């Protein structure tokens, strides 16, 4: 193979002519190139052939992928052309995107790394500034998105918020459960943001949505309920279980206070120490905690049954669908226990409330089994702990 062809291969220069290769004093490799005859004088936006305008600002350099540990640059003239539609612009070059100081393959690699590793790691490995990584990602994404409608054919989606940077800054994000892709994101976490997405989706596509997974936030469920008539809202299991665990802790505190007020110091001490035990997954309990739990069963039946209810709710999401349905139906049997204690303002009431949610949202729980993962774990760059049960 002739040396020129080797350079073309090494630097992915299919539609360019290599004029010269030289090693600079600083150690960088500079390859002088020009677009081949077919690629010359084209508009960077519409790719049409255009008349030349002037020579622009002279020769330019594009950073290419390093050759081993050596920096590599492509150098070429950057004349301007006059497009009838887009005006006067620097002519397109086949090795780089418009308005970029990096070659196409350099940017593609950077964007791939940015998706698969941390931005700091990319910036160090590629030897570019941290901000540059962001700009490169923006250019690659814009090219990928052009002519592609991410919102087409959406049927089963997940809506959630994630916090970004420090402080109370949030993004509302929408993922497609069928492709596992992030399809939309926008700053803010309020009803107006969700409505922006629904607006963009349009009436017809809103009607095609069959399932929306989300937490119980009204700013998501209300607009979805109003504008997606065929969508079944499927609650995130984490939030459902959290309702029950919060209620269980309220019961524990009430029983503890009762014991204290009645002067039963030993009982109060035991109940106080049961807090973490009740939160913990049963399979992670230590021998000592297991003994404590057995003791709890003896000293307070109601608290223990509340604990069992919470565990059952967790199990519903872990077992196969048909078993979960049996458990959900069986949950109805707990109602008398809750009802007999459920005076207004009583913690049992909130526990009963969460049980009711579990029961009425039977379809929602069922729908959950057809989703591969809770929304927050599907795509989030920094996974939140919340969806893990
Ligand atoms: Zn043009």
Boltz pocket constraint, residues with backbone or C-beta under 6 A from the ligand:
constraints:
  - pocket:
      binder: B
      contacts: [[A, 43], [A, 44], [A, 45], [A, 46], [A, 47], [A, 48], [A, 83], [A, 84], [A, 85], [A, 86], [A, 87]]
      max_distance: 6.0
